[in-house]
Amino acid sequence: MRSYTACGITFESEMELPGMEPAKANEQPSLQIRFGEVPETLEGATFEGAAYEAAPGRLLLFTPPASFLVQNGREIIVQPEPGVSESDVRVFLLGSAFGAMLHQRSILPLHGSCVQVGDSAVVFSGQSGAGKSTLAAHFKARGYSVWSDDVSPIRVLPGIGAAVFPGFPRMRLWTEALESLGLDAANFEQPRKQVQKFDVPFQRDIQEEFLPIRKLYVLSETRDVERDPQGIEEITGAGRLRVLLRQTYRFSYLEGLNQRTEHFQVAASVLQSVSMYRLWRPWNLNLINESLNALEEHWKGGEVAVERADPDLDLLKAA
């Protein structure tokens, strides 16, 4: 067993997790990841999805490289298929399986990447391909510290409000994103050979255990510069909660885990201390500096013009 820490959790794993931050000597693990046999079906399952079965406290996940049994946020049993690489298995272990574990612990796994700005954090959220990792990587190139990529683990802490904990110390970037940073894909691991995404590890000099979140940006692409809105606008009213719920990583697990009501309450609590905005970003990566500059200006309190602000249309586009 090797001991690691991520997402505010100390855990031990039979599978080696390269690049993961090692646990401190005095930290006791509260999660175990081990190899073993998992059942073909989940006894007492109350919900069956396309590739998983779930019941309160348990989720059985089927993926091409392995099956996973996630139990009570305390144990993940991994049964790899014969002949598969550990690299392929890690993609799903640290993705869908870890997402189920976070849900079981009532930690909100926000589908977003996070960077530190001063003494707090900002999060870029959106669906797959929205540009979360690309923005975070470009901000790292500008000297910002990246706290998490793709999934940001969030808890609501007394006296603090919504807080994000460090995720995994790597960014997963498409070939085009690497090229926009002047990086060569040949220098990085490609976890799944059939997907043109590459793991870019990074070092973090983190003193804090967590950071309070003050701003959350939901990413929307601008493809038609004449018709689509431009810039940054605040999302207000009842729509904020609907938008946040859509940004939850593996939201579909919640029904089978019987945690939808609890998740709704956690999300509502997050919004009590977090301002939410929509960032309309150009599809063209050659224009990414426009988005970076607009965000930095916004953090400084400057006003950024929006050509059209239509909250109902925004919610429709985010659906």
ZIRAHU-V124897 format. One record per run of one state. SS is the DSSP state (@ for helix, = for strand, . for the rest). FROM is the first residue (numbers start at 1). TO is the last residue. If there is no record, write none. Layout:
ss=SS from=FROM to=TO
ss=SS from=FROM to=TO
This chain:
ss=. from=1 to=1
ss== from=2 to=6
ss=. from=7 to=8
ss== from=9 to=13
ss=. from=14 to=21
ss== from=22 to=22
ss=. from=23 to=30
ss== from=31 to=35
ss=. from=36 to=46
ss== from=47 to=48
ss=. from=49 to=51
ss== from=52 to=55
ss=. from=56 to=57
ss== from=58 to=62
ss=. from=63 to=65
ss== from=66 to=71
ss=. from=72 to=74
ss== from=75 to=80
ss=. from=81 to=85
ss=@ from=86 to=104
ss=. from=105 to=107
ss== from=108 to=110
ss=. from=111 to=111
ss== from=112 to=117
ss=. from=118 to=119
ss== from=120 to=125
ss=. from=126 to=131
ss=@ from=132 to=141
ss=. from=142 to=145
ss== from=146 to=148
ss=. from=149 to=151
ss== from=152 to=157
ss=. from=158 to=160
ss== from=161 to=165
ss=. from=166 to=169
ss== from=170 to=174
ss=@ from=175 to=180
ss=. from=181 to=184
ss=@ from=185 to=187
ss=. from=188 to=188
ss== from=189 to=189
ss=. from=190 to=196
ss== from=197 to=201
ss=. from=202 to=209
ss== from=210 to=222
ss=. from=223 to=230
ss== from=231 to=234
ss=. from=235 to=238
ss=@ from=239 to=246
ss=. from=247 to=247
ss== from=248 to=248
ss=. from=249 to=252
ss=@ from=253 to=257
ss=. from=258 to=259
ss=@ from=260 to=270
ss=. from=271 to=274
ss== from=275 to=282
ss=. from=283 to=284
ss=@ from=285 to=299
ss=. from=300 to=310
ss=@ from=311 to=318
ss=. from=319 to=319
